[in-house]
Amino acid sequence: MPEAAHATVPSDDRPTRKQAKVRDVRRYGQPPGLKDRRNEEHWAGRLYMRSLSPYFSWLALRLGFSPNQLTYMMMACGVLSGLVVSLPATGTAAVWPALGGAVLIQVYLLLDCIDGEVARYLRRTSVAGVFLDRIGHYLSEVALLVGLGFAAQGGWRNGGYVELGLLAALGAALIKAETDNVVVARAKSGLAADPSGGDRALRPRSTKIALARQAAAMLRFHRIIGAVELSLFILGAAVLDAVLGTGTPAAMRVLCVAVAAVAVVQTLLHLVSILASRRLK
């Protein structure tokens, strides 16, 4: 949830970090329109996390954490979730690594909210903060997908499911890189970061491609490779494997195959969608 596009609300009577109240965090850390940011605000943030985060942002302010320190903590939670998910376990015990990974991703999402809220409250939003935030998302999604590969393989050993997890991780990274490199390409060409025309610039010029893009967006199958959604799918697969009691992570393997397939297809569709739009014009 990058924070560069949101200027801090100016105020001469803003309380210091030690005097701040939760209501102050909501006022200065959550400016109007924050939850409505297109492609930036996660559905879980809108649904519940932005309601909880001001309490933790208040605590972070009281404890003296800087925005970048919170972002580093976010990155650590995301990477650690992948490591936890990959821990070798069989039977009902396999539920615990999956549960641990899901909890860590929720903490990751929480920290992803509060680092920006603290930055805005302290008037310390920065380009470096946005950069670290983006890197944190890259690392966390890659780590979780790799962890899924090892979980589907059944332990820390080589195998086809590990390779599928790596393939999915590569796809997730490429999708983010495709999006970020639109801004890079425009900047290197002397253009503004955001193309003129708003949402119209995002739409493919081809009617057929536009309809295909709209259909894919309605199905939302791409969300399976997002960290929050994937962590819940991993937990569900682990529970299903424990209930089935087959001795092999069958549901986890099905999930791994599905995630790899979605990552490959989404990488290609996303690239075509960008090239067919007005974003590079």
KOLDO-118889 format. One record per residue (C-alpha): residue number from 1; residue in three letters; z, x, y. Coordinates in steps of 0.02 Angstrom, whole numbers, plus 32768, in hexadecimal, padded with zeros to 4 digits. Example, Ala and Ser with C-alpha at 12.3 -4.5 7.8 and 13.67 -1.06 7.14 Angstrom:
BEGIN
+-----+-----+------+------+------+
!   n ! res !   pz !   px !   py !
+-----+-----+------+------+------+
!   1 ! ALA ! 8186 ! 8267 ! 7F1F !
!   2 ! SER ! 8165 ! 82AC ! 7FCB !
+-----+-----+------+------+------+
end
This chain:
BEGIN
+-----+-----+------+------+------+
!   n ! res !   pz !   px !   py !
+-----+-----+------+------+------+
!   1 ! MET ! 8000 ! 8000 ! 8000 !
!   2 ! PRO ! 7FC4 ! 8077 ! 8088 !
!   3 ! GLU ! 8015 ! 8062 ! 8132 !
!   4 ! ALA ! 7F9C ! 80B8 ! 81AB !
!   5 ! ALA ! 7F4D ! 8018 ! 81EC !
!   6 ! HIS ! 7FF1 ! 7FD0 ! 8229 !
!   7 ! ALA ! 8038 ! 800F ! 82CC !
!   8 ! THR ! 80F3 ! 800B ! 82E5 !
!   9 ! VAL ! 8134 ! 7F7B ! 834E !
!  10 ! PRO ! 816F ! 7FC8 ! 83F3 !
!  11 ! SER ! 821F ! 7F9F ! 8429 !
!  12 ! ASP ! 82A0 ! 7FEF ! 849C !
!  13 ! ASP ! 8332 ! 7F96 ! 844C !
!  14 ! ARG ! 830C ! 7FC3 ! 8398 !
!  15 ! PRO ! 83B0 ! 7FF1 ! 833F !
!  16 ! THR ! 83C4 ! 80A0 ! 82FA !
!  17 ! ARG ! 83B4 ! 80B6 ! 823E !
!  18 ! LYS ! 8472 ! 80B1 ! 822D !
!  19 ! GLN ! 847F ! 8011 ! 8293 !
!  20 ! ALA ! 83EB ! 7FB7 ! 8244 !
!  21 ! LYS ! 8401 ! 7F0F ! 81F0 !
!  22 ! VAL ! 8394 ! 7EC2 ! 816A !
!  23 ! ARG ! 834D ! 7E4A ! 81EC !
!  24 ! ASP ! 831B ! 7EE1 ! 8256 !
!  25 ! VAL ! 82BE ! 7F2B ! 81C3 !
!  26 ! ARG ! 8260 ! 7E88 ! 81AC !
!  27 ! ARG ! 8237 ! 7E81 ! 8265 !
!  28 ! TYR ! 81FA ! 7F34 ! 827C !
!  29 ! GLY ! 81CE ! 7F68 ! 81CB !
!  30 ! GLN ! 816C ! 7ECE ! 8199 !
!  31 ! PRO ! 80F6 ! 7EA5 ! 8229 !
!  32 ! PRO ! 8095 ! 7E00 ! 822A !
!  33 ! GLY ! 8003 ! 7E02 ! 81B2 !
!  34 ! LEU ! 804E ! 7E86 ! 8140 !
!  35 ! LYS ! 8047 ! 7E16 ! 80A6 !
!  36 ! ASP ! 7F95 ! 7DDF ! 80CD !
!  37 ! ARG ! 7F43 ! 7E8B ! 80CA !
!  38 ! ARG ! 7EA3 ! 7E80 ! 8066 !
!  39 ! ASN ! 7E9F ! 7EF5 ! 7FCE !
!  40 ! GLU ! 7F3E ! 7F4A ! 8009 !
!  41 ! GLU ! 7FD0 ! 7ED7 ! 7FE7 !
!  42 ! HIS ! 7FF1 ! 7EBD ! 7F2E !
!  43 ! TRP ! 800E ! 7E0B ! 7EF0 !
!  44 ! ALA ! 80BB ! 7E3F ! 7EB2 !
!  45 ! GLY ! 80E3 ! 7E7B ! 7F61 !
!  46 ! ARG ! 80B6 ! 7DD3 ! 7FAA !
!  47 ! LEU ! 810A ! 7D73 ! 7F1E !
!  48 ! TYR ! 81B5 ! 7DC7 ! 7F1A !
!  49 ! MET ! 81C0 ! 7E80 ! 7F46 !
!  50 ! ARG ! 81AB ! 7E6D ! 8003 !
!  51 ! SER ! 823D ! 7DF4 ! 7FFF !
!  52 ! LEU ! 82AB ! 7E74 ! 7FA7 !
!  53 ! SER ! 826E ! 7F14 ! 7FFA !
!  54 ! PRO ! 82C4 ! 7EFE ! 80A5 !
!  55 ! TYR ! 836E ! 7F0C ! 8052 !
!  56 ! PHE ! 833D ! 7FB1 ! 8001 !
!  57 ! SER ! 82E5 ! 7FED ! 809F !
!  58 ! TRP ! 8387 ! 7FCD ! 80FC !
!  59 ! LEU ! 83E4 ! 8034 ! 807B !
!  60 ! ALA ! 8363 ! 80C0 ! 8087 !
!  61 ! LEU ! 8378 ! 80C2 ! 8144 !
!  62 ! ARG ! 8435 ! 80CB ! 8133 !
!  63 ! LEU ! 8429 ! 8159 ! 80B5 !
!  64 ! GLY ! 83B4 ! 81BD ! 8123 !
!  65 ! PHE ! 8318 ! 81C1 ! 80B7 !
!  66 ! SER ! 8275 ! 81EC ! 810C !
!  67 ! PRO ! 81D6 ! 8189 ! 80E7 !
!  68 ! ASN ! 8186 ! 821C ! 808C !
!  69 ! GLN ! 8220 ! 8236 ! 8020 !
!  70 ! LEU ! 8213 ! 8181 ! 7FEA !
!  71 ! THR ! 815A ! 8199 ! 7FC3 !
!  72 ! TYR ! 8182 ! 8230 ! 7F57 !
!  73 ! MET ! 8201 ! 81C6 ! 7EFA !
!  74 ! MET ! 817C ! 8141 ! 7EE2 !
!  75 ! MET ! 8106 ! 81C3 ! 7E99 !
!  76 ! ALA ! 818F ! 8203 ! 7E24 !
!  77 ! CYS ! 81B4 ! 8153 ! 7DE3 !
!  78 ! GLY ! 80FC ! 8132 ! 7DC2 !
!  79 ! VAL ! 80E0 ! 81D3 ! 7D62 !
!  80 ! LEU ! 8184 ! 81C1 ! 7D04 !
!  81 ! SER ! 8151 ! 8112 ! 7CCC !
!  82 ! GLY ! 80BB ! 815C ! 7C71 !
!  83 ! LEU ! 8129 ! 81DE ! 7C1E !
!  84 ! VAL ! 81A7 ! 815C ! 7BE7 !
!  85 ! VAL ! 8121 ! 80E9 ! 7BA0 !
!  86 ! SER ! 80DB ! 817A ! 7B3A !
!  87 ! LEU ! 8181 ! 81A0 ! 7AE4 !
!  88 ! PRO ! 816D ! 8199 ! 7A26 !
!  89 ! ALA ! 81C0 ! 80FF ! 79DC !
!  90 ! THR ! 819E ! 8087 ! 794E !
!  91 ! GLY ! 81CD ! 7FD5 ! 7922 !
!  92 ! THR ! 8240 ! 7F79 ! 7996 !
!  93 ! ALA ! 8272 ! 801D ! 79E8 !
!  94 ! ALA ! 81C4 ! 8027 ! 7A35 !
!  95 ! VAL ! 81F5 ! 7F9A ! 7AAA !
!  96 ! TRP ! 826E ! 800A ! 7B09 !
!  97 ! PRO ! 81F0 ! 8089 ! 7B4B !
!  98 ! ALA ! 817F ! 7FFA ! 7B7F !
!  99 ! LEU ! 8210 ! 7FA2 ! 7BD6 !
! 100 ! GLY ! 8243 ! 8045 ! 7C2B !
! 101 ! GLY ! 8192 ! 805E ! 7C68 !
! 102 ! ALA ! 8189 ! 7FAD ! 7CAD !
! 103 ! VAL ! 822F ! 7FC2 ! 7D0A !
! 104 ! LEU ! 81F7 ! 8068 ! 7D55 !
! 105 ! ILE ! 8156 ! 8018 ! 7D92 !
! 106 ! GLN ! 81BC ! 7F91 ! 7DE9 !
! 107 ! VAL ! 8222 ! 801A ! 7E3F !
! 108 ! TYR ! 817D ! 806F ! 7E6A !
! 109 ! LEU ! 813F ! 7FCE ! 7EBA !
! 110 ! LEU ! 81E3 ! 7FBA ! 7F19 !
! 111 ! LEU ! 81D9 ! 806B ! 7F5D !
! 112 ! ASP ! 8123 ! 804D ! 7F8A !
! 113 ! CYS ! 8161 ! 7FC1 ! 7FFB !
! 114 ! ILE ! 81F7 ! 8015 ! 8049 !
! 115 ! ASP ! 81A6 ! 80BB ! 8077 !
! 116 ! GLY ! 8132 ! 805F ! 80EE !
! 117 ! GLU ! 81BB ! 7FEE ! 8130 !
! 118 ! VAL ! 8229 ! 8084 ! 8157 !
! 119 ! ALA ! 8195 ! 80E0 ! 81A6 !
! 120 ! ARG ! 816E ! 804D ! 8218 !
! 121 ! TYR ! 8224 ! 8034 ! 8245 !
! 122 ! LEU ! 8238 ! 80EB ! 8275 !
! 123 ! ARG ! 818B ! 80F2 ! 82C9 !
! 124 ! ARG ! 815B ! 817B ! 824F !
! 125 ! THR ! 80BA ! 8139 ! 8203 !
! 126 ! SER ! 8043 ! 81CA ! 81E6 !
! 127 ! VAL ! 7F9F ! 8200 ! 8198 !
! 128 ! ALA ! 8003 ! 826E ! 8120 !
! 129 ! GLY ! 8066 ! 81D6 ! 80E9 !
! 130 ! VAL ! 7FC7 ! 8175 ! 80C0 !
! 131 ! PHE ! 7F84 ! 820B ! 8062 !
! 132 ! LEU ! 8022 ! 821C ! 7FF9 !
! 133 ! ASP ! 8022 ! 8161 ! 7FD9 !
! 134 ! ARG ! 7F6F ! 8167 ! 7F96 !
! 135 ! ILE ! 7F95 ! 81FE ! 7F28 !
! 136 ! GLY ! 802D ! 81A2 ! 7EE6 !
! 137 ! HIS ! 7FC1 ! 8111 ! 7EAE !
! 138 ! TYR ! 7F45 ! 8185 ! 7E5B !
! 139 ! LEU ! 7FCC ! 81E3 ! 7DFB !
! 140 ! SER ! 802C ! 8149 ! 7DC6 !
! 141 ! GLU ! 7F99 ! 80E7 ! 7D80 !
! 142 ! VAL ! 7F53 ! 8181 ! 7D28 !
! 143 ! ALA ! 7FFD ! 81AA ! 7CDC !
! 144 ! LEU ! 8019 ! 80FA ! 7C9C !
! 145 ! LEU ! 7F6C ! 80F0 ! 7C4D !
! 146 ! VAL ! 7F84 ! 8197 ! 7BF7 !
! 147 ! GLY ! 802F ! 815C ! 7BBD !
! 148 ! LEU ! 7FDE ! 80C1 ! 7B73 !
! 149 ! GLY ! 7F66 ! 8130 ! 7B11 !
! 150 ! PHE ! 7FF6 ! 818F ! 7AC1 !
! 151 ! ALA ! 8056 ! 80EE ! 7A9F !
! 152 ! ALA ! 7FBD ! 80A4 ! 7A49 !
! 153 ! GLN ! 7FA6 ! 8144 ! 79E4 !
! 154 ! GLY ! 805A ! 8134 ! 79A8 !
! 155 ! GLY ! 809F ! 81D8 ! 79E8 !
! 156 ! TRP ! 807D ! 827B ! 7A43 !
! 157 ! ARG ! 7FE6 ! 82AF ! 79DE !
! 158 ! ASN ! 7F2B ! 82B5 ! 79F6 !
! 159 ! GLY ! 7EBE ! 8223 ! 79C5 !
! 160 ! GLY ! 7E3E ! 81A4 ! 79FB !
! 161 ! TYR ! 7EB9 ! 8135 ! 7A57 !
! 162 ! VAL ! 7EF6 ! 81C6 ! 7AC1 !
! 163 ! GLU ! 7E41 ! 81E7 ! 7AEF !
! 164 ! LEU ! 7E29 ! 8130 ! 7B1C !
! 165 ! GLY ! 7EC4 ! 813A ! 7B8B !
! 166 ! LEU ! 7E7B ! 81D3 ! 7BE0 !
! 167 ! LEU ! 7DD5 ! 8179 ! 7BF6 !
! 168 ! ALA ! 7E2C ! 80E5 ! 7C46 !
! 169 ! ALA ! 7E8F ! 815B ! 7CB6 !
! 170 ! LEU ! 7DEE ! 81AE ! 7CEE !
! 171 ! GLY ! 7DA2 ! 8104 ! 7D14 !
! 172 ! ALA ! 7E39 ! 80CD ! 7D7A !
! 173 ! ALA ! 7E33 ! 816F ! 7DDF !
! 174 ! LEU ! 7D78 ! 815E ! 7DFB !
! 175 ! ILE ! 7D89 ! 80AB ! 7E3A !
! 176 ! LYS ! 7E07 ! 80E4 ! 7EBD !
! 177 ! ALA ! 7D9B ! 817A ! 7EE7 !
! 178 ! GLU ! 7D04 ! 810A ! 7EFF !
! 179 ! THR ! 7D65 ! 80A0 ! 7F7B !
! 180 ! ASP ! 7DAF ! 8134 ! 7FD8 !
! 181 ! ASN ! 7D0A ! 8190 ! 7FE1 !
! 182 ! VAL ! 7CBC ! 8101 ! 8041 !
! 183 ! VAL ! 7D2F ! 8133 ! 80D1 !
! 184 ! VAL ! 7D09 ! 81EC ! 80B4 !
! 185 ! ALA ! 7C4D ! 81CE ! 80B3 !
! 186 ! ARG ! 7C55 ! 8166 ! 8153 !
! 187 ! ALA ! 7CC2 ! 81E7 ! 81AA !
! 188 ! LYS ! 7C4D ! 8276 ! 817B !
! 189 ! SER ! 7BBC ! 820F ! 81C0 !
! 190 ! GLY ! 7C16 ! 81F1 ! 8264 !
! 191 ! LEU ! 7C37 ! 8139 ! 8243 !
! 192 ! ALA ! 7CD5 ! 80D3 ! 8257 !
! 193 ! ALA ! 7D44 ! 80C7 ! 81BD !
! 194 ! ASP ! 7D2A ! 800B ! 81B0 !
! 195 ! PRO ! 7C78 ! 7FC7 ! 81B7 !
! 196 ! SER ! 7C50 ! 7F41 ! 8236 !
! 197 ! GLY ! 7C43 ! 7E90 ! 81F5 !
! 198 ! GLY ! 7CEC ! 7E85 ! 81A1 !
! 199 ! ASP ! 7CE6 ! 7E32 ! 80F6 !
! 200 ! ARG ! 7C2B ! 7E1A ! 8104 !
! 201 ! ALA ! 7C13 ! 7ED6 ! 80F7 !
! 202 ! LEU ! 7C6A ! 7ED4 ! 804F !
! 203 ! ARG ! 7BF1 ! 7E58 ! 8004 !
! 204 ! PRO ! 7B5A ! 7E9B ! 7FA5 !
! 205 ! ARG ! 7AB3 ! 7E79 ! 7FF7 !
! 206 ! SER ! 7A6B ! 7E3E ! 7F51 !
! 207 ! THR ! 7A96 ! 7D89 ! 7F2B !
! 208 ! LYS ! 7A9F ! 7DAB ! 7E70 !
! 209 ! ILE ! 7B14 ! 7E3F ! 7E85 !
! 210 ! ALA ! 7B7C ! 7DDB ! 7F00 !
! 211 ! LEU ! 7B90 ! 7D4E ! 7E82 !
! 212 ! ALA ! 7BBC ! 7DCA ! 7DF8 !
! 213 ! ARG ! 7C3D ! 7E1B ! 7E6A !
! 214 ! GLN ! 7C87 ! 7D71 ! 7E95 !
! 215 ! ALA ! 7C92 ! 7D42 ! 7DDC !
! 216 ! ALA ! 7CE7 ! 7DE6 ! 7DB1 !
! 217 ! ALA ! 7D62 ! 7DCD ! 7E41 !
! 218 ! MET ! 7D8C ! 7D1D ! 7E04 !
! 219 ! LEU ! 7DAE ! 7D5B ! 7D53 !
! 220 ! ARG ! 7E1B ! 7DE8 ! 7D98 !
! 221 ! PHE ! 7E07 ! 7E4B ! 7CF8 !
! 222 ! HIS ! 7E0E ! 7EEB ! 7D5E !
! 223 ! ARG ! 7EC8 ! 7ED0 ! 7D7A !
! 224 ! ILE ! 7EEE ! 7F05 ! 7CC8 !
! 225 ! ILE ! 7EDF ! 7FBB ! 7D00 !
! 226 ! GLY ! 7F55 ! 7FA5 ! 7D93 !
! 227 ! ALA ! 8000 ! 7FF4 ! 7D7B !
! 228 ! VAL ! 8068 ! 7F55 ! 7D91 !
! 229 ! GLU ! 7FFC ! 7EE8 ! 7D23 !
! 230 ! LEU ! 7FE0 ! 7F6F ! 7CA0 !
! 231 ! SER ! 809A ! 7F92 ! 7C8F !
! 232 ! LEU ! 80B7 ! 7EDA ! 7C66 !
! 233 ! PHE ! 8027 ! 7ED7 ! 7BEA !
! 234 ! ILE ! 806F ! 7F72 ! 7B96 !
! 235 ! LEU ! 8119 ! 7F1E ! 7B89 !
! 236 ! GLY ! 80C8 ! 7E82 ! 7B40 !
! 237 ! ALA ! 8066 ! 7EE9 ! 7AC1 !
! 238 ! ALA ! 8103 ! 7F46 ! 7A8D !
! 239 ! VAL ! 8162 ! 7EA2 ! 7A75 !
! 240 ! LEU ! 80D1 ! 7E5A ! 7A10 !
! 241 ! ASP ! 80CB ! 7EF5 ! 79A1 !
! 242 ! ALA ! 8187 ! 7EE7 ! 7984 !
! 243 ! VAL ! 8176 ! 7E30 ! 7954 !
! 244 ! LEU ! 80E3 ! 7E50 ! 78E0 !
! 245 ! GLY ! 813D ! 7EE1 ! 788D !
! 246 ! THR ! 809F ! 7F2F ! 7845 !
! 247 ! GLY ! 80DD ! 7FE1 ! 785B !
! 248 ! THR ! 804A ! 800D ! 78CB !
! 249 ! PRO ! 8035 ! 7FEA ! 7985 !
! 250 ! ALA ! 7FA6 ! 7F71 ! 7967 !
! 251 ! ALA ! 7FBB ! 7F0B ! 7A06 !
! 252 ! MET ! 7FD0 ! 7FAB ! 7A6C !
! 253 ! ARG ! 7F2D ! 7FEC ! 7A23 !
! 254 ! VAL ! 7ED0 ! 7F4D ! 7A4D !
! 255 ! LEU ! 7F12 ! 7F5A ! 7AFE !
! 256 ! CYS ! 7EDC ! 8011 ! 7B08 !
! 257 ! VAL ! 7E2B ! 7FE7 ! 7AD3 !
! 258 ! ALA ! 7E23 ! 7F55 ! 7B4D !
! 259 ! VAL ! 7E64 ! 7FBF ! 7BDD !
! 260 ! ALA ! 7DE7 ! 804A ! 7BBB !
! 261 ! ALA ! 7D57 ! 7FCD ! 7BB4 !
! 262 ! VAL ! 7D8D ! 7F7A ! 7C57 !
! 263 ! ALA ! 7DA1 ! 8022 ! 7CAD !
! 264 ! VAL ! 7CF0 ! 8059 ! 7C7E !
! 265 ! VAL ! 7C9F ! 7FB4 ! 7CAE !
! 266 ! GLN ! 7D02 ! 7FA4 ! 7D4F !
! 267 ! THR ! 7CD6 ! 8056 ! 7D83 !
! 268 ! LEU ! 7C1D ! 802F ! 7D74 !
! 269 ! LEU ! 7C28 ! 7F82 ! 7DC4 !
! 270 ! HIS ! 7C8F ! 7FC5 ! 7E55 !
! 271 ! LEU ! 7C12 ! 8050 ! 7E75 !
! 272 ! VAL ! 7B7F ! 7FD6 ! 7E72 !
! 273 ! SER ! 7BDD ! 7F5E ! 7EE4 !
! 274 ! ILE ! 7BFB ! 7FE6 ! 7F66 !
! 275 ! LEU ! 7B48 ! 8025 ! 7F62 !
! 276 ! ALA ! 7B06 ! 7F73 ! 7F70 !
! 277 ! SER ! 7B76 ! 7F47 ! 8004 !
! 278 ! ARG ! 7B6D ! 7F77 ! 80BC !
! 279 ! ARG ! 7C03 ! 7FEA ! 80B2 !
! 280 ! LEU ! 7B97 ! 8086 ! 80B1 !
! 281 ! LYS ! 7B28 ! 804A ! 813F !
+-----+-----+------+------+------+
end
